[in-house]
Structure formats: structure tokens, C-alpha cells
């Protein structure tokens, strides 16, 4: 039962909460012990609230998941975790996140609470509205960055917020494209995710291309901005552009290729070229900001 509960929390998805740590890195706070601890606490709080939402989503979608070839094996849909136990998990995880964030400061608490409200609205209403559902996903990533900033008491970078919005929208549209291509008919699509029937593949392709260009373009402008170069005291952050471009192109390739994964975001966590590129980008950023 414990294994089923842990799987329902989807700890492998906590990698998305790395956005909570971004303000720490770009505020040059990795060498400050107290700041690192506060950032780690914010990451943990967001991981708890995200897991609460994952369990809540599985409860809401349990009937649809039982129709899906892979999602029917999820702990709640398969019966390994009872619906009663899952409801208790949602309450406990959400409470831990709210209490923990309140101990950091009220701004972090407000961000976690806002994420919780947004995701409840998404689960029961907004996910049924095409394109608005992706904007909700993007807003969730924005709140991750804000939570990380508020926990540290630093002002969030406009560039970081814009890149996060564009990148998360890009990932969201990619996920919808993958889901649309995985469904065999509009009837199946409607049962699995109602909003899919309202999506146009042609429009999704255009939005993917637009957000891909906007994401890489904004990152390029950020690395070349005189204020950025002055703040970090180096011109070498531009050298990390190549990793950003490869990551975007690799994700597009994963979207195009039909796979057994539930989504391209899940597939990329198993894709060694993507993961290697991500590690190299992180190492390069830390080296440029903290060593050069």
C-alpha cells in the first residue's frame, strides 16, 4: 500500500519544482547557507502541494483513467490505493505545504495557497477549456518561481518570469499535441480529456513553433543584456544558449515521435540526450555565475 501511495504522489514529477530553486541560483545565493535552506524548504512545500494536486486529479479522473491503456494502471484507478485513503492524502499533503510555507513567510504561503486554488479550479473546470488549460499550467510554473523568490526575500527577475511563462506554455502545448496524436478517435479523446476535442493540430503546431522561438529568443536577450552582464560580472552566460536551443529542439522531436509515455514531459525524463543536456546546462550556468 505504501508503494502505491508513494507512486500516487508522483515524486518523479518533483523535478518540475526545480523552478522554485531558480531564484536562488540566479540571485547568486548558492554559497549562502541560510538562503539554501529556505530555498530547499520552499521546494519541499511546493512538492507536497503538487503531490496533493496529483492525487486530487487522479481522484477526479479515476473513471477516465480506467479507459486509458496506461493510466488505468495508476494506483487509484487500479484500486491499489482506495479513494478514501487518497482523499486523506490530499488533505495531509496540502496541510503540510500550507503550514510549512507559512513558517517561511506570508508571501510564500500566499503563493502556495494561490497554486492550490488555481489547481482546484483547473481540476474541476478550467482543464475542460482548450488553451486555457495550458495557461493554467504556465501560471503554475510562474507561481513556482514566485514562491522561490518570496522564500528568499528577493525580487523576482522579469526575464526569469517571462522565460518561465514561455517555456511552460511550450511544454504544455507539446503535451496537448502528444495527447491529441495518441488518441485514436474524437470519442476516445473526449472521454480521456474533454478539452482535446477542442484543439486543432494545426494551431498547436503554430503555437509550439511560436513559443519555441520566443523562449530561446528571450533567453538570448537575457544573456546578452548589459544589466545581466554587469550583475554577474561576466559575458560568458551567452555560452549556455546552445544548451537551451538543443533542449527546445529535443523536446520538439519527442513530441513528434509517438511513444508509450503518458506525455512528452514524462518521456524527456527518460531521454538520456535531453537529461545530459540539462545537466550540462546547469553545470555551465553554475560555472559561469560562480566560478568565472
N, C-alpha and C positions, 0 to 999 in steps of 0.2 A: 504493500500500500504506500509506503514511504517513497519508493521509487516512482510510483505513479504520480504522487503529489509533487515531487521534485520536477518530473517531466512536464507536468501541467504548468509549472511556474516558468518554464522555458528559460533556464539560466543562460543557454547559448545565445539568446537574444539580448542579453545584457550588454553585449558589445556595442549596441546602439547607444547605450548610455555613456559611451566614451565622449560624446559631445558635452557631457557635464564637465569633463576634465579639460576640455579645450581652453577655457579661460585661464586655467592655471598655467598651462604651457605657454600660451601667447602673452601672459602677463609676466613671464619670466619668474614664476614662483616655485619652480621645481626644487630649488635649493632652500626654500623656507619651510621648515618642519611643520609649524602650526597651520600654514596655508595648505600644505599637502594633506594633513589630517582632516581639515574642514572640507577639502575637495573630495576626499575619499568618503567622508560621511554623507555628503550630498549625492555622490554616486550610488551609495548603498540605499539611501532613501528613495532615489528615483528607480532603482532596480526593484525595490519592494512594491512601489506603486505600479510599476509596469507589469510586474507579475500578477498583481491583483487584477489588473485590467485584462491580461491574457486569460486568466481563469474565468473572469466575468464574461468575456467574449465567447469562450468555449461553452459556457452555460447557455448563453443566448442563442448560439448557433448549433446547439447539440443535434437537432434534427437534421439540419442541412449538412452537418459534418458526417452524419451517418450515411449520406448519399454519395460522399466523395470517396474516390478509391484509396486515398492516403489518409485524409483527415478522419476517417472513421476509426482509425487506429489510435487516435488521441485518447488520453486517459479517461476523460469524462464521456466522450462518445462511445468508447468501447466498454464502459462500465467498471474499469479498474479503480476509478475514483467516483464515489457516489455523488449525486447532485447536492445532497445535504452537506457532505463534507466540503465540497467545492465552495458552497456559499459561506461556510465558516472561514475558509482560506481567504476569500475575498475580504472579509471584514478584518481579519487579523493582519494581513499584509498591508491593507490600506491604513489601518490604525498605526502600525509601526512606522510607516512612511510619514504620516502626518505628525506624529509625536516627535520623531527624530528630526524632521525639518524644523519644527517649532523650537527645538533646542538649539538649532543653529542661529536662526533669526526669523523674524516675521516675514521678511521678503521671500526667503526660501520656502517658508510654509505656504505663503500665498501662491507661489509658483506651483508647488506640488498639488495644492488644492485645486488650482485652475486646471492643471493637467487632468486631475481626477474627474472634474465636472465635464471637461471637454470630451474625455473618452467615454463617459456615461452617455452623453448626448450622441456621440458617434456610434456607439454600440446599438442604441435603440432607435435612432432616427437618421442621423447625418450620413451614415455609411450607405444608405439607400439612395442618396442623391449623387449622381455621377459628377465627377470632377470636384465637387465639394468634399467628398470623402478623402481625396488626395490632399486637398488643402488642410484638412484636419490632421492628417499625418504630418504634413510640413509644420503646422503650428505646434505639434507635439515636440518636434526637434528644436524649434525655436525656444520652447519652454525649458528644454534640457540645458541649452546654452545660458539662458537667463538664470536658471537655478544655480548653475556653476558659478556664474558671476556674482550673484547675490550672496551666495555662501561665503565667498571670499571678500565681499565688500568692495569689488572693483567694478568700474563702469564697463558694460559690455561693448565690444568693438562693433561699429556699424558694419564693417567689412565682414566680420565673423557672422553676424546675424544675416546679412544678405547672402553670403555663400551657403550658409546652413539652409536658408529658405529655398534657394535654387537647387541645391544638391538633394535635399529631402523630397522636393517636388519631382525631380528627375527620377529618383529611386521609386517614388510612389507610382508615377506613370509607367515606369518599367514593370512594376509588379502587376498593374492592371493589364498591360499588354500581354504579359506572360499568361495570366489567368484567362484572358479572352481567347488566346490561341490554344489553351489546354482544353477548353470546353468543346464538346462535340456538337452541341445544338443550343439554340436560344433557350429552350425549355430547361436544359441542364444548367445553363448559366444562371437563369433566374432562380432556380432552387438553391444553387450554391452561393451566389452573391447577386442580389437583385439589381444593383447598380450596373453590373456588367452588360445587361441588355440595353443600357442607355449609352454605352460607349461606342465610339466609332474608331476602328483600327487606323483609318487614315488620319483622323485628328490626333490620336495617340502618337503616331509616328512623328507628326509635325511638332507636337509638344515635347517629345523626347529629344528631338534634334535641337529645338529652341532652348530647352533647359540645359542640355549638354553644353552648347556653345556659351550660354550665359554663365554657367557655373565656372567653366575654365577661363572665360574672359574676365570675370570678376576677380578670380584668384590671381590671374596675371597682373591685373591693375593693382591689386593689393600688394603684391610682392615688389612692384616697381614704384609704388607711391613714395615720394620723397619723405613723407612723415613716417612711413613704415621703416624705411631705411635708416632714418635718423633715430627712431626709437630703439631699434635693435642694434644700431651701430655697425651694420654690415649691408653689403649689396648682394650677398650670396643666397638670400632666400629665394631669389628667382630661379636658382638651380633646381628647386623642388617642383617646378612647373611640370617637368617631364613626367613625374610620377602621377600628378593629378590627371594629366591628359591620358596616360595609359590606363589609369583606373576607370575613367569615364568610358573609354573605348572598350575596355574589357567587359564592363557591365553591359554595354550595348550588345556585345557578342553573346553574353549569357542570356539576354532577353530574347535574342533571335533563335537560339538553339533550344528546342524542346527538350525538357529533362523531366526526371521523376520527382524533382524537388517541388515543394509547395509553392515556391516563389524564387525569382532570381536572386533576391537578397539572401535567401537560405542557401542557394546554390553557390553564391560567391564566398560564403563562409567555408565552403568545402573545396574551393578552386585555388590550387596552390599558386598559380601565377598572380592571381588577384591578392592573395594573402601576403605573398612575398613582396609585391609592390607596395602594399600598405605598410608593411614593416620597414621597408627601405625608406618610404616617405617619412615615417615617424622618426627613424634614426637620423635622416638627413635634416629634418626640421630641428630636432634637439641639438644636433651638432652645430648647425648654423647659428641658432639662437643662444646657445650656452657655451660653445667652445671657441668659435671664431671671434 
